[in-house]
Amino acid sequence: MDNLTIFIAVTAAAVVIQAGILVAMYLAVRQSSARLEALANEVRGKVLPAAELAQSMLAEARPKLENLITNLSDSSTILHGQMQRVDAAMNDVVDRARLQVIRADELLSRTLDRVEQTTDLVHKTVVSPVRQVSGLFQGVMAGMEFFFSGRNRQRGRSPVAQDEMFI
């Protein structure tokens, strides 16, 4: 056998082996393709109806959701306006109350000042003269008592008896 025959035989064997490998690869790809197609059909059968159902439910709910969002937005706007009005009213009430407290404080301060002035005036015009008159009256009474009791003591007692009484 010569070299050319051996070369052709080896080449033929390599070509046959390559053909076998290609056929095996073809069969494996075909089998995988069949499994993938079956899986795709199963997914289409189960997922697509659910997706279509979800899409139809979303299509039905979309106008309701849009209406709900619109209503919430309108309510929020109205509520914001009302809160601004309430805030303005509360600020007005607080300002008025603060003003009334200031006025009441001033009134009370003036009243207490007048009471103090009146007390001082009554003390100067009534109490002091009454005390002076009372002191004068007590002095006159003490003098009269001394004067009248002195005469009675001289008649009934001797000076020695008076000294013993004093001690």
Stockholm file with secondary structure:
# STOCKHOLM 1.0

chainA/1-167         MDNLTIFIAVTAAAVVIQAGILVAMYLAVRQSSARLEALANEVRGKVLPAAELAQSMLAEARPKLENLITNLSDSSTILHGQMQRVDAAMNDVVDRARLQVIRADELLSRTLDRVEQTTDLVHKTVVSPVRQVSGLFQGVMAGMEFFFSGRNRQRGRSPVAQDEMFI
#=GR chainA/1-167 SS CCHHHHHHHHHHHHHHHHHHHHHHHHHHHHHHHHHHHHHHHHHHHHHHHHHHHHHHHHHHHHHHHHHHHHHHHHHHHHHHHHHHHHHHHHHHHHHHHHHHHHHHHHHHHHHHHHHHHHHHHHIIIIIHHHHHHHHHHHHHHHHHHHHHHHHHHHHHCCHHHHHHHHC
#=GC SS_cons         CCHHHHHHHHHHHHHHHHHHHHHHHHHHHHHHHHHHHHHHHHHHHHHHHHHHHHHHHHHHHHHHHHHHHHHHHHHHHHHHHHHHHHHHHHHHHHHHHHHHHHHHHHHHHHHHHHHHHHHHHHIIIIIHHHHHHHHHHHHHHHHHHHHHHHHHHHHHCCHHHHHHHHC
//
